[in-house]
C-alpha cells in the first residue's frame, strides 16, 4: 500500500470505495460540472456544502470528493470530517475519478 492510499487519496482507496457503491460529490460550480463529470456523481458546489450537510450526513455510503484540484478537495474533506462524516476520500481532480471509475 502506498503512502497516498494510506492517506485516503490513492487509487486503491478510491477503487475500493467505488466498489462499495460510494457517492461521488463533485464540488465544482454547476457550469463546470455541466462541462464534464463522472457518471452518477452529484454536484454540490463548495458554497452550497453547508446547506446540504444534512443530506450528505444521510448518505450511508463512502463519499468521494472531487473538484478541480486536490487542495479544493482537501478543504471540503476537512469540513465534512469536522461535521461528523467519517468515510470520505479525496478523489482529487474529477478527471482522475473518471479514469478510475472507468477502470473498474
N, C-alpha and C positions, 0 to 999 in steps of 0.2 A: 504494500500500500504506500503510495507516495504521500509527501507532505501535504499536497493540495487536497487529496482525498480525506486526510485526517482533519483538515480544516473545514470540510464540507464544501469545497469548491472544485474538487477533482471530477473527472468524467465518471469514475466508478460510482461515486456517491449519487451523482445526477442520474446515471442509468438505473441504479437500484431504486431510487425514489420514483422514477418514471414507471418502472415495473410494478411498483406498489400502487400505481394509479395517482401519482402526485398531481396536485393542481399547480399549473404554471401561471404565475401572476406577472404580467408584463407591466412595468411601471412607467413606460414612456408615455408621451402625450397621445391623445386619441388620433391625431393626424399621423404621427409616426407609426402607431400601431396599424392604422389603415394602409400604410405603405408596404407593410410586410409583417408577418407574425408567425408564431408557432401554432400549428393547428390545435384547436381546442384550448388555447390559452385564453385567459381573461385579462382585460385591460382595466387596471386600476391605477391611474396616474398618481405620481408621488403626492401631489397636492390634494388628492382625494382619499388617501390612505386612512386618515383619522376618521372620516365619516363612514368608512367601510370596515372599520376594525371589528365590529361585532359580527359582520358577515364572514370575515376572514377567520375569526375565532371559531365559528361554527363548522368550518371545513374540517372534516375528520380524516384528512389525508395529509401526507407530507406536502410541503409547499416549496416550490422552486421559484425564486425571484429572478427575473431577467430584465434587462434595460439596455442602454447603450454602452454602459461601462461597468466594470467591477466596483468602482468606488460608489457609484449611484446605488447599485445593488447592496453593497455593504451598509450604507446608511439605512436602507429600508429594512434589512435583516436586523440591524441593531434596534430599530424602532419596534419591529414585530416581537423580537425576543424580550425586550423590556416590557412589552404588553402581554406576556404570558404565552406566546406561541413558541412551542419548543422545537418541533421538527421542521426547520426551514433551512433551505440551501441556496447558496449563491450560484446561480446559473451563468452569471456574467452577461456578456452581450447576447441578445436574443438569437443572433445567427448561430452562436455556439450551441445553444439549447436545441435549435432546429436541427443541426447536424447530428447531435447526439440522439435526438428522438428518431430521426430517420435511420439511424444505425441499429436500432433495436428491432 
